[in-house]
Amino acid sequence: MAKIVCAAFIESDKVLLVRRAPHRKWSPERWDLVGGHVDKGEELDVAVVRECQEEVGLTPLALEHVATLYEDSDPKLKAPFHVYAVRHWLGGLPTLLGTEHSELGWFSRAEVAKIDLALSGYRRLINQILAV
């Protein structure tokens, strides 16, 4: 079973999203949360910190598990997306690292409503997180 971890970095009333690069097999050019696959034997919290450091150079200081989502095309629930809210981190401003993403940005609830997201369940969840 594939496991995926995702971080919703929250700053004031905005969430950090990264746009998947055009060459990506899954959801190219769609906006996504920071994250990726959990390595074999790796704990979820360790994986989300590693992915955040690798993708945007930020180190979460506290993780709040907010949901486990699945793709609409995964009726047998074989690939869970473990989503964490991150409100405190080290590293200052996010920076794109590597070639997985083509851009990043901070989005309000109104802006999230207008963009193409990599996972359909993100929109509702982001709205809930930002409403807190």
Residue frames relative to the residue before (quaternion, step in Angstrom):
aa qw qx qy qz dx dy dz
M 1.0000 0.0000 0.0000 0.0000 0.00 0.00 0.00
A 0.3488 -0.7188 0.5661 0.2027 3.58 -0.90 0.97
K 0.1074 -0.7657 0.6309 0.0645 3.54 -1.04 0.81
I 0.1189 -0.7806 0.6124 0.0398 3.53 -1.01 0.88
V 0.1670 -0.7604 0.6191 0.1031 3.56 -1.10 0.77
C 0.0817 -0.7957 0.6001 0.0058 3.55 -1.07 0.81
A 0.1891 -0.7781 0.5910 0.0975 3.55 -1.06 0.79
A 0.1714 -0.7454 0.6381 0.0890 3.54 -0.90 1.02
F 0.1626 -0.7858 0.5927 0.0683 3.57 -0.15 1.30
I 0.1299 -0.8055 0.5777 0.0245 3.57 -0.77 1.10
E 0.0174 0.7630 -0.6439 0.0537 3.55 -0.90 1.06
S 0.8057 -0.0977 -0.0029 0.5842 3.56 -0.40 1.27
D 0.7687 -0.3079 0.2449 0.5043 3.58 -0.57 -1.13
K 0.6195 0.5315 -0.3458 0.4628 3.58 1.15 0.62
V 0.2806 -0.7339 0.5981 0.1580 3.53 -1.29 0.56
L 0.4199 -0.6861 0.5386 0.2506 3.56 -1.11 0.75
L 0.0027 0.7812 -0.6237 0.0259 3.56 -0.88 1.00
V 0.2207 -0.7466 0.6133 0.1330 3.53 -1.23 0.59
R 0.3470 -0.7267 0.5514 0.2178 3.58 -1.02 0.80
R 0.4266 -0.7096 0.5054 0.2431 3.53 -0.76 1.09
A 0.5273 -0.6617 0.4413 0.2988 3.57 -0.92 0.95
P 0.6319 -0.5746 0.3679 0.3675 3.61 -1.12 0.62
H 0.6727 0.5119 -0.3038 0.4394 3.62 1.09 -0.59
R 0.5013 0.6698 -0.4272 0.3428 3.64 1.21 -0.17
K 0.5063 -0.6722 0.4589 0.2852 3.56 -0.99 0.90
W 0.7672 0.3069 -0.1622 0.5393 3.59 0.87 -0.97
S 0.8738 -0.0751 0.0124 0.4803 3.58 -0.83 1.06
P 0.0529 0.8186 -0.5693 0.0547 3.62 0.68 0.98
E 0.8574 0.1519 -0.1563 0.4663 3.53 -1.18 0.83
R 0.5400 0.5755 -0.4307 0.4377 3.60 1.17 0.38
W 0.5174 -0.6400 0.4806 0.3029 3.53 -1.22 0.56
D 0.0689 -0.8127 0.5766 -0.0489 3.52 -0.93 1.01
L 0.5062 -0.5694 0.5288 0.3740 3.54 -1.32 0.17
V 0.5776 -0.5517 0.4578 0.3905 3.56 -1.22 0.39
G 0.4748 0.6844 -0.4671 0.2965 3.60 -0.90 0.79
G 0.0345 -0.8036 0.5937 0.0237 3.51 -1.31 -0.21
H 0.7619 -0.3866 0.2829 0.4359 3.53 -1.33 -0.26
V 0.4217 -0.6645 0.5661 0.2453 3.50 -1.22 0.74
D 0.4055 -0.7101 0.5219 0.2427 3.58 -0.86 0.97
K 0.6376 -0.5324 0.3919 0.3955 3.57 -1.18 0.58
G 0.8284 0.1873 -0.1720 0.4991 3.56 -0.84 1.06
E 0.5620 0.6129 -0.3776 0.4074 3.59 1.28 -0.11
E 0.4357 -0.6721 0.5329 0.2729 3.58 -1.02 0.79
L 0.6236 -0.5760 0.3786 0.3689 3.59 -1.10 0.68
D 0.6857 0.4884 -0.3038 0.4460 3.60 0.83 -0.92
V 0.6280 0.5151 -0.3291 0.4816 3.58 1.08 -0.69
A 0.6542 0.5279 -0.3051 0.4475 3.58 0.98 -0.87
V 0.6772 0.4822 -0.3177 0.4560 3.60 0.85 -0.85
V 0.6277 0.5126 -0.3442 0.4741 3.62 1.00 -0.69
R 0.6501 0.5195 -0.3139 0.4571 3.60 0.91 -0.91
E 0.6740 0.5006 -0.2996 0.4532 3.59 0.84 -0.98
C 0.6471 0.5194 -0.3213 0.4565 3.60 0.97 -0.81
Q 0.6549 0.5029 -0.3047 0.4748 3.57 0.97 -0.83
E 0.6875 0.4954 -0.2795 0.4514 3.58 0.93 -0.91
E 0.7652 0.4160 -0.2100 0.4442 3.60 0.91 -0.89
V 0.8404 0.0911 -0.0205 0.5338 3.61 0.90 -0.84
G 0.5233 -0.6932 0.3839 0.3135 3.60 1.24 0.23
L 0.5610 0.5815 -0.3964 0.4358 3.59 1.19 0.44
T 0.2186 -0.7608 0.5993 0.1195 3.56 -1.15 0.74
P 0.3406 -0.7484 0.5304 0.2064 3.61 -0.41 1.16
L 0.2883 -0.7557 0.5665 0.1580 3.56 -1.03 0.86
A 0.7793 0.0671 -0.0359 0.6220 3.57 1.21 -0.50
L 0.1490 -0.7853 0.5985 0.0533 3.54 -0.98 0.94
E 0.0879 -0.7696 0.6309 0.0436 3.54 -0.99 0.91
H 0.2945 -0.7515 0.5603 0.1860 3.59 -0.44 1.18
V 0.1078 -0.8410 0.5299 0.0172 3.59 -0.56 1.17
A 0.8123 -0.0837 0.0684 0.5732 3.62 1.13 -0.42
T 0.1873 -0.6926 0.6711 0.1869 3.47 -1.43 0.23
L 0.0866 -0.8161 0.5712 -0.0159 3.55 -0.59 1.22
Y 0.1866 -0.7522 0.6199 0.1229 3.54 -1.33 0.34
E 0.5539 -0.5776 0.4762 0.3643 3.54 -1.22 0.50
D 0.5929 -0.5631 0.4365 0.3753 3.57 -1.18 0.55
S 0.7051 0.4575 -0.2502 0.4806 3.60 1.11 -0.69
D 0.6241 0.5180 -0.3342 0.4801 3.61 1.25 0.38
P 0.0216 -0.8580 0.5131 0.0078 3.63 0.62 1.10
K 0.6814 0.4648 -0.2951 0.4822 3.62 1.15 -0.46
L 0.3855 -0.7705 0.4401 0.2532 3.56 1.35 0.19
K 0.2504 0.8077 -0.4894 0.2133 3.55 0.86 1.03
A 0.7844 0.2607 -0.1399 0.5451 3.62 1.14 -0.44
P 0.0975 -0.8329 0.5436 0.0364 3.59 0.14 1.24
F 0.2422 -0.7119 0.6429 0.1458 3.53 -1.20 0.76
H 0.1536 -0.7895 0.5915 0.0566 3.58 -0.40 1.25
V 0.1205 -0.8316 0.5419 0.0160 3.56 -0.39 1.27
Y 0.1113 -0.7895 0.6035 0.0116 3.53 -0.96 1.04
A 0.3158 -0.6899 0.6116 0.2242 3.55 -1.11 0.73
V 0.0914 -0.7784 0.6209 0.0171 3.55 -1.00 0.93
R 0.0553 -0.8261 0.5605 -0.0185 3.57 -0.56 1.20
H 0.7566 0.2341 -0.1465 0.5926 3.58 1.30 -0.24
W 0.1362 0.7969 -0.5724 0.1370 3.56 -0.84 1.01
L 0.3852 -0.6588 0.5891 0.2656 3.51 -1.40 0.18
G 0.6285 0.5691 -0.3970 0.3516 3.56 -1.18 0.52
G 0.4594 -0.7101 0.4418 0.2991 3.59 1.24 -0.04
L 0.8082 -0.1957 0.1877 0.5228 3.53 -0.85 -1.04
P 0.5052 -0.6476 0.4681 0.3259 3.60 -1.03 0.70
T 0.1046 -0.7661 0.6329 0.0394 3.53 -1.20 0.70
L 0.4479 -0.6742 0.5069 0.2964 3.58 -0.91 0.82
L 0.0498 -0.7786 0.6254 -0.0070 3.53 -0.87 1.04
G 0.7855 0.2798 -0.2104 0.5103 3.60 -0.96 0.73
T 0.5556 -0.6336 0.4507 0.2946 3.53 -1.35 -0.23
E 0.4200 0.7346 -0.4530 0.2807 3.60 1.24 0.16
H 0.7956 0.2152 -0.0873 0.5595 3.58 1.12 -0.67
S 0.3766 -0.7491 0.5096 0.1930 3.55 -1.14 0.67
E 0.7967 -0.0439 0.0162 0.6025 3.60 1.20 -0.37
L 0.1794 -0.7558 0.6158 0.1317 3.52 -1.34 0.23
G 0.0653 0.8029 -0.5910 0.0413 3.54 -1.24 0.37
W 0.4256 -0.6568 0.5606 0.2705 3.51 -1.36 0.37
F 0.0908 -0.8319 0.5473 -0.0150 3.58 -0.74 1.10
S 0.3808 -0.6924 0.5701 0.2249 3.54 -1.10 0.83
R 0.6946 -0.4420 0.3443 0.4513 3.58 -1.28 0.14
A 0.6545 0.5142 -0.3175 0.4543 3.60 0.93 -0.86
E 0.6701 0.4885 -0.3015 0.4706 3.60 0.98 -0.79
V 0.6199 0.5422 -0.3409 0.4533 3.60 1.02 -0.77
A 0.6238 0.5642 -0.3356 0.4241 3.60 1.07 -0.69
K 0.7421 0.4424 -0.2114 0.4571 3.60 1.17 -0.55
I 0.6883 0.4946 -0.2876 0.4460 3.62 1.19 -0.18
D 0.5233 -0.6089 0.4950 0.3322 3.55 -1.31 0.41
L 0.1558 -0.8043 0.5715 0.0475 3.55 -0.67 1.16
A 0.5817 -0.6225 0.4102 0.3255 3.56 -1.13 0.69
L 0.7825 0.1650 -0.0784 0.5952 3.58 1.12 -0.62
S 0.5020 -0.6988 0.4174 0.2922 3.58 -0.71 1.06
G 0.6611 0.5335 -0.3083 0.4280 3.61 1.04 -0.68
Y 0.4956 0.6805 -0.4226 0.3356 3.59 1.21 -0.29
R 0.6433 0.5733 -0.3439 0.3732 3.58 0.82 -0.99
R 0.6903 0.4645 -0.2800 0.4789 3.59 0.78 -1.00
L 0.6755 0.5071 -0.2954 0.4464 3.56 0.91 -0.93
I 0.6420 0.5104 -0.3220 0.4729 3.59 0.94 -0.84
N 0.6298 0.5275 -0.3343 0.4619 3.59 0.97 -0.80
Q 0.6589 0.5044 -0.3083 0.4652 3.58 0.96 -0.83
I 0.6587 0.5112 -0.3068 0.4589 3.57 0.91 -0.91
L 0.7132 0.4581 -0.2630 0.4608 3.59 0.86 -0.95
A 0.6029 0.5732 -0.3541 0.4273 3.61 1.21 -0.41
V 0.5711 0.6144 -0.3724 0.3972 3.59 1.25 -0.40
